Amino acid sequence: MLILHCPYCGVDAEETELHAGGEAHLKRFGPGSSDEEFEGYLFHRENPKGVHFERWRHVNGCGKWFHAARCTNTLEVFGTYSAQVFEPPQELQDKISAKRPGWEWRDLKGSDQ
């Protein structure tokens, strides 16, 4: 079972107290976008074996959305952070690089330590 730390209320919550919201950091396209951009937003998602960034909602707690970084292969949770950022905090990326040198996710790449 996953245990994620809610960065807002400070609770370490089991996944049964949370709701998964899919991939984090999606660029949303709406009216005025091309068909290819809108199709990409609706249907194209990362599905990595390894490091992944996801949205979670603390439904049985504060009710707020936050982001989590975890490994889809081992279910190891690297950390959680506010949903109001455009990319994962650098200190979290460095933490992931220390454990998984050379990781990649979309345009983000970890260092080869």
Beta strands, then each sheet from edge to edge (+ up, - down):
strand 1: 3-5
strand 2: 12-14
strand 3: 19-23
strand 4: 51-57
strand 5: 65-71
strand 6: 77-82
strand 7: 104-105
strand 8: 108-109
sheet 1: 1+ 2-
sheet 2: 3+ 4- 5+ 6-
sheet 3: 7+ 8-
end
